Amino acid sequence: MQLTTVRHSAETRRAAYDLTPLDRESRATIPTHEAAAHLNRRPQTLRHWAMRDGSGPIRPLRVNGRLAWPVAEIRRVLGVAS
C-alpha cells in the first residue's frame, strides 16, 4: 500500500491558523477557504459540493459569483452550539 502526501495550498494552511472559532464567529457567511478549514476538507471539495447541488451537507449562497458558506449550517453539521 502506497501512502500519499496531501499538500494544502498556502491559503488553506494560513486559514487554519487564523480561524475564528465557530462559537465566536459573528459573520453570517464565510468564504470557501475558511469553511473548508472548519470542515477539515479541501476548498476544492466545497467547490465540488457547490457545483453539484445537493452532493454535500451544506449548500452555499452565491454572491456576485462568489461562494458564501452559511456559518449556521457549518455549526449544524459540526454540532457546535451557536
C-alpha positions as CSV (number, residue, x, y, z in Angstrom):
1,M,0.0,0.0,0.0
2,Q,1.4,3.3,-1.0
3,L,0.9,6.4,1.2
4,T,0.3,9.7,-0.5
5,T,1.0,13.1,1.0
6,V,-1.7,15.8,0.9
7,R,-0.4,19.2,0.2
8,H,-2.8,22.0,1.0
9,S,-2.5,25.4,-0.6
10,A,-0.8,28.2,1.4
11,E,-4.2,29.9,1.6
12,T,-5.7,26.9,3.3
13,R,-2.8,26.4,5.7
14,R,-2.9,30.1,6.6
15,A,-6.7,30.0,7.2
16,A,-6.3,27.1,9.6
17,Y,-4.2,29.3,11.9
18,D,-6.3,32.5,11.5
19,L,-9.7,30.9,12.1
20,T,-12.3,32.5,14.4
21,P,-13.8,29.7,16.4
22,L,-17.3,28.9,15.2
23,D,-18.9,29.7,18.6
24,R,-17.5,33.2,18.4
25,E,-18.0,33.8,14.6
26,S,-20.2,36.9,14.1
27,R,-20.4,36.8,10.3
28,A,-23.4,35.2,8.7
29,T,-21.3,33.6,5.9
30,I,-17.6,32.8,5.5
31,P,-15.5,32.3,2.3
32,T,-14.7,28.9,0.9
33,H,-11.2,28.6,2.3
34,E,-12.3,29.3,5.9
35,A,-15.3,27.0,5.6
36,A,-13.0,24.2,4.3
37,A,-10.6,24.7,7.2
38,H,-13.5,24.4,9.7
39,L,-14.9,21.3,8.0
40,N,-11.4,19.7,7.6
41,R,-11.9,19.5,3.8
42,R,-10.0,21.0,0.9
43,P,-11.5,24.1,-0.7
44,Q,-11.9,22.2,-3.9
45,T,-14.2,19.7,-2.2
46,L,-16.5,22.5,-1.1
47,R,-16.5,23.9,-4.7
48,H,-17.5,20.5,-5.9
49,W,-20.4,20.5,-3.4
50,A,-21.5,23.9,-4.8
51,M,-21.2,22.8,-8.4
52,R,-23.3,19.6,-7.8
53,D,-26.3,20.9,-5.8
54,G,-27.1,18.5,-3.0
55,S,-23.9,16.5,-3.1
56,G,-22.6,17.9,0.2
57,P,-24.0,18.5,3.6
58,I,-24.1,22.3,3.1
59,R,-25.4,24.4,0.2
60,P,-23.6,27.8,-0.2
61,L,-25.0,31.1,-1.2
62,R,-23.7,32.7,-4.4
63,V,-23.0,36.4,-4.0
64,N,-21.7,38.2,-7.1
65,G,-20.2,35.0,-8.5
66,R,-18.5,34.0,-5.2
67,L,-19.5,31.3,-2.8
68,A,-20.5,32.2,0.7
69,W,-20.9,29.4,3.3
70,P,-23.6,29.9,6.0
71,V,-22.0,29.8,9.4
72,A,-25.2,28.4,11.0
73,E,-25.1,25.4,8.6
74,I,-21.4,24.7,9.4
75,R,-22.3,24.8,13.1
76,R,-25.2,22.4,12.5
77,V,-23.0,20.0,10.6
78,L,-20.3,20.0,13.2
79,G,-22.6,20.1,16.2
80,V,-21.3,23.4,17.5
81,A,-23.6,25.5,19.7
82,S,-24.3,29.0,18.4
